[in-house]
Amino acid sequence: MADVAIIIMAGLETEADHARLYNGLDAAVSLSESVTDNVRLVFDGAGVRWIPQLEDPDHEFHSLYREVADIAACEDCARNLGVADEVGEAEGVRILRTRDDYTSVISLVRDDYEVITY
C-alpha cells in the first residue's frame, strides 16, 4: 500500500472534533501496525491546538498519540492560534516552518501519499 498521511484539522470545540481526533490517531496507529510503516500524522489549522493537550500524560489519548512515530505540525498555524511555544517544545513533533518544508496536500499527493483528513 502507498504511504499514508493523516491530517488532523479538527478543533477543540465539539464532541465531533474530539471524535475526529480519536479516529485520526487510531487510524494512524492501526495503519502503521498492519498496512504500512510510513504513516505521517500532520496537525494543521485548528488541529495544532490538540498538541499541548496530547502532551499531557493524563490526557485520555496521550498513549495513543505517543504510539505515532512521524508527527508534524504547521508552525504558522500554531503561531496564529497561540500555541507556538507548546508545539515547539512537544517531544518528537517536527515543525513545518516554510512553504518548502510544509507538507501540503498537493505535495503529499505528488509523493504518492494516500491522504486522509479528520
Summary of the structure (lengths in Angstrom):
residues: 118
radius of gyration: 13.2
end to end distance: 20.3
largest distance: 38.0
contacts: 353
relative contact order: 0.23
helix: 45%
strand: 19%
